[in-house]
């Protein structure tokens, strides 16, 4: 089978590997759609583990099921999560599923950017979901990123009366915009790209600001003289982080959904005096995935229109170039080669 092996953002090689063999509690899935995540092109993060097959936003068709698998069968359309908790450790028993060591270390083999994927028993049990009738494989590639947004916003407790500023209007930023809007918040967004600012308005932001000309005075003008009660950082650039810190109101909360390669320095005296909360978010739990799937199925979150490019596996280099370049593209989805 074909796999796309990551060496760097500009060096992805199509290689041949044997189709994985499954055990009695596993399934084999044919990849039908696999999204390229913004973290996939974080070279400082990915390259230290290269070479490897990336891809963790994968939906496909079950082509083989182990003898002990009862919930899935050949022909089923599924979304499969790469990370699942064990439900038995200290963190899981407290409900802190994304702190589970199994969630951080588990994965499917070899990765979503391959023609076939072996799904381990734990992922079959906790991280595999039948797709609703009518949901495309491509839409299903947005389940995992939306679930991460759901998990992150849970820490912010957004509600009516909140003003939310999203710094960075890529895929994660647009998902945050949609989710915050569903909760009745006033939503504003920043970006350096006019294209993405236009998309932010299209997906529900009430106000947008070009990052190069942004100031807190501009935010105050559209928010009754106040700063933002909630700020979500969706870009790792120093400018985005600086704007977030400047824009959060007293008793406000900042969620660092994206992070830079280096450390983040925060004005501790101001955060102490103004009782500002900072939080970070990594991953999603199975319940978040279920909620994400339901929101996409019901049309409350528009996944279909976020997909701007569909490319065959053999053309994955172009996909990584599009995502890394962050020009006029949003979600890039990898599909099987036509001959596969």
C-alpha positions in Angstrom: 0.0 0.0 0.0 1.0 3.6 -0.4 1.9 5.8 2.6 3.1 9.4 2.8 6.1 9.6 5.0 6.9 12.9 6.6 10.5 14.1 6.8 9.8 17.8 6.8 7.2 20.2 5.5 8.8 20.2 2.1 9.9 16.6 2.1 7.1 14.1 2.0 7.7 10.8 0.2 5.2 8.4 -1.2 6.5 4.9 -0.2 5.3 1.4 -0.4 4.6 -0.7 2.8 2.8 -3.9 3.5 -0.9 -3.6 4.4 -1.0 -4.0 8.2 -2.2 -7.3 9.7 -4.9 -7.1 12.4 -5.5 -9.1 15.5 -8.8 -10.4 16.8 -9.8 -7.2 18.5 -8.7 -4.8 15.8 -10.1 -3.5 12.5 -8.5 -2.5 9.2 -9.8 0.7 7.7 -9.4 2.0 4.2 -8.7 5.7 4.3 -11.4 7.7 2.5 -10.6 11.2 3.8 -7.8 12.5 6.1 -7.5 16.2 7.0 -4.1 18.0 7.2 -4.0 19.6 10.7 -2.2 22.8 11.4 -0.1 20.9 13.9 1.0 18.6 11.0 2.9 21.6 9.6 4.5 22.7 12.9 7.9 21.6 11.7 9.6 22.4 15.0 7.2 19.9 16.7 6.9 17.2 14.0 10.4 16.9 12.6 12.0 15.7 15.8 10.0 12.5 15.4 10.5 12.1 11.6 10.4 10.1 9.5 6.8 9.0 10.3 3.4 8.8 8.7 1.2 11.6 10.0 -2.5 12.1 9.7 -5.0 12.0 12.6 -8.2 13.4 11.2 -9.2 10.2 9.4 -12.5 8.7 8.2 -12.8 5.5 6.1 -14.4 2.2 5.4 -13.9 -0.9 7.5 -12.5 -3.6 5.2 -11.7 -6.2 7.8 -12.7 -6.8 11.4 -11.1 -9.1 13.9 -13.0 -12.2 15.2 -13.7 -10.5 18.6 -15.0 -7.2 17.2 -18.8 -7.0 17.5 -19.6 -3.3 17.0 -18.2 -2.9 13.5 -18.2 -5.0 10.3 -16.9 -4.9 6.8 -18.4 -2.0 4.8 -19.1 0.2 7.8 -18.4 3.9 7.3 -16.4 5.2 10.4 -14.5 8.0 11.9 -11.5 6.9 14.0 -9.8 8.8 16.7 -6.0 8.4 16.9 -5.9 9.2 20.7 -8.1 7.6 23.3 -8.0 7.5 27.1 -7.8 4.2 29.1 -10.7 5.1 31.5 -8.8 3.4 34.3 -5.9 5.6 35.4 -5.9 8.3 38.1 -6.6 11.1 35.6 -9.4 9.2 33.8 -11.1 8.4 37.1 -11.2 12.2 37.8 -12.6 12.9 34.3 -9.4 14.5 33.1 -9.2 12.2 30.0 -6.8 14.3 28.0 -4.2 14.0 30.8 -4.3 10.2 30.4 -0.9 8.7 29.3 -2.6 6.3 27.0 -4.2 9.2 25.1 -0.9 10.9 24.7 1.0 7.8 23.6 -1.5 5.7 21.7 -2.1 5.9 17.9 -3.2 3.9 14.9 -0.8 2.3 12.4 0.8 3.8 10.5 -1.1 7.0 10.3 -4.0 8.7 8.5 -1.9 9.5 5.4 -1.9 5.9 4.2 -4.2 3.7 2.1 -5.0 1.4 5.0 -4.9 1.8 8.8 -4.7 -0.8 11.5 -6.9 0.4 14.4 -5.8 -1.1 17.8 -8.3 -2.7 20.1 -8.5 0.3 22.5 -9.2 2.7 19.6 -11.8 0.3 18.3 -13.5 0.3 21.7 -13.3 4.0 22.6 -12.4 5.9 19.5 -14.3 4.5 16.5 -17.7 5.9 15.5 -20.2 5.0 12.8 -20.8 7.9 10.6 -24.4 9.2 10.4 -26.1 8.6 7.2 -25.7 11.6 4.9 -22.4 12.7 6.5 -19.6 12.6 3.9 -16.1 11.2 4.7 -14.8 14.7 4.0 -17.0 16.3 6.5 -16.0 13.6 9.0 -12.4 14.8 8.7 -13.5 17.9 10.7 -14.8 15.9 13.6 -11.5 15.7 15.5 -10.5 19.4 15.1 -14.0 20.5 16.2 -13.8 18.1 19.2 -10.6 19.8 20.2 -12.3 23.2 20.0 -15.2 21.9 22.1 -12.8 20.6 24.7 -10.9 23.9 24.8 -13.9 26.1 25.1 -15.2 24.1 28.0 -12.5 25.7 30.1 -13.7 29.2 29.1 -17.4 28.8 30.0 -18.5 31.1 27.2 -22.1 32.4 27.4 -24.4 35.2 26.4 -22.9 38.6 27.4 -19.3 37.4 26.7 -17.2 39.2 24.1 -14.8 36.7 22.5 -11.7 37.7 20.5 -10.2 35.0 18.3 -6.6 35.8 17.2 -6.0 33.8 14.1 -8.7 32.9 11.6 -7.5 29.7 10.1 -9.4 26.4 10.5 -9.2 26.3 14.3 -10.1 30.0 14.6 -13.1 29.6 12.4 -14.3 26.6 14.4 -13.9 28.6 17.6 -15.8 31.5 16.0 -18.7 29.2 15.1 -18.8 27.6 18.6 -18.6 30.9 20.4 -21.4 32.2 18.3 -23.6 29.2 19.1 -23.2 30.1 22.8 -24.5 33.6 22.2 -21.3 35.5 22.5 -20.2 38.6 20.6 -17.3 37.4 18.4 -14.4 39.4 16.9 -11.4 38.0 15.1 -8.0 39.0 13.8 -5.7 37.7 11.1 -3.0 39.0 8.7 -4.9 37.5 5.7 -7.7 39.5 4.1 -9.0 36.2 2.7 -9.3 34.7 6.1 -10.8 37.8 7.6 -13.5 37.5 5.0 -14.0 33.8 6.0 -14.2 34.9 9.7 -17.2 37.1 8.8 -18.7 34.4 6.6 -18.5 31.9 9.5 -20.0 34.2 12.1 -17.6 36.8 13.4 -19.4 40.1 13.9 -16.2 42.2 13.7 -12.8 41.5 12.1 -9.5 43.4 12.4 -6.4 43.1 10.3 -3.7 42.1 12.7 -1.2 44.6 11.4 -3.5 47.5 12.3 -5.2 46.1 15.3 -5.3 48.0 18.6 -7.3 47.5 21.8 -9.0 50.8 21.0 -10.6 49.2 17.9 -11.9 46.4 20.1 -13.3 48.8 22.6 -15.2 50.7 19.9 -17.2 47.6 19.0 -17.6 46.3 22.6 -19.1 49.2 24.5 -15.7 50.4 25.7 -14.6 47.1 27.1 -12.0 44.6 26.4 -12.7 40.9 25.7 -13.9 38.7 28.5 -12.6 35.7 26.6 -9.6 35.5 24.2 -8.7 32.5 22.1 -5.2 32.3 20.6 -5.3 30.3 17.3 -2.0 31.4 15.9 1.5 30.8 17.2 2.8 34.1 16.0 4.1 36.5 18.6 1.8 39.2 17.3 -1.3 37.1 17.9 -0.1 36.3 21.5 0.7 39.9 22.2 -2.7 41.0 21.0 -4.4 38.4 23.1 -2.6 39.5 26.3 -3.4 43.2 25.6 -7.1 42.5 24.8 -8.3 40.4 27.8 -10.4 42.2 30.3 -10.3 42.0 34.1 -11.4 38.6 35.4 -11.1 37.5 31.8 -9.7 34.2 30.4 -7.2 33.5 27.7 -7.1 30.1 26.0 -3.9 29.3 24.2 -5.2 26.9 21.6 -2.1 27.4 19.4 1.4 27.7 20.8 4.7 29.0 19.5 7.9 27.1 19.3 9.4 29.1 22.2 8.1 29.9 25.6 5.3 32.4 26.3 6.0 35.2 28.6 3.0 36.7 30.4 2.8 39.9 32.5 2.3 38.2 35.8 1.7 41.4 37.9 -1.1 42.4 35.6 -2.6 38.9 35.5 -2.5 38.9 39.3 -3.9 42.3 39.8 -6.7 41.8 37.2 -7.3 38.2 38.1 -6.8 37.0 34.6 -6.9 33.2 33.9 -4.7 31.6 31.3 -5.4 28.1 30.0 -4.0 25.7 27.5 -5.8 22.9 25.6 -4.6 19.7 24.0 -6.7 17.0 22.3 -10.2 15.8 22.9 -12.0 13.0 24.7 -14.5 10.6 23.1 -17.5 12.6 24.5 -16.1 15.6 22.7 -15.9 13.6 19.5 -19.5 12.5 19.8 -20.6 16.1 20.4 -18.6 17.3 17.4 -20.1 14.7 15.1 -23.7 15.6 16.3 -23.0 19.3 15.6 -21.8 18.6 12.1 -24.6 16.2 11.4 -27.3 18.7 12.5 -25.6 21.5 10.5 -25.0 23.7 13.5 -21.3 23.8 12.6 -20.6 24.2 8.9 -17.9 21.7 8.1 -18.5 21.3 4.3 -17.8 24.9 3.4 -14.5 24.9 5.4 -13.0 22.4 3.0 -11.2 24.4 0.2 -9.0 21.7 -1.2 -9.3 18.0 -1.9 -6.1 16.2 -3.1 -5.1 12.6 -3.7 -2.6 10.9 -1.4 0.1 11.1 -4.1 -0.2 14.9 -4.2 0.1 15.4 -0.4 3.2 17.6 -0.9 0.9 20.2 -2.4 -1.5 19.9 0.5 1.3 20.5 3.0 2.5 23.5 1.0 -1.0 25.0 1.0 -1.5 24.5 4.8 2.0 25.8 5.7 1.6 28.7 3.4 -1.7 29.7 4.9 -2.7 31.7 1.9 -6.2 31.2 0.3 -6.9 27.9 1.8 -8.7 26.5 4.8 -9.1 22.8 5.4 -7.1 20.6 3.0 -8.3 17.0 2.9 -6.4 14.1 1.5 -8.3 11.5 -0.4 -7.3 8.1 -1.8 -5.7 8.0 -5.2 -8.2 7.2 -7.9 -6.6 3.9 -8.7 -6.6 2.6 -5.1 
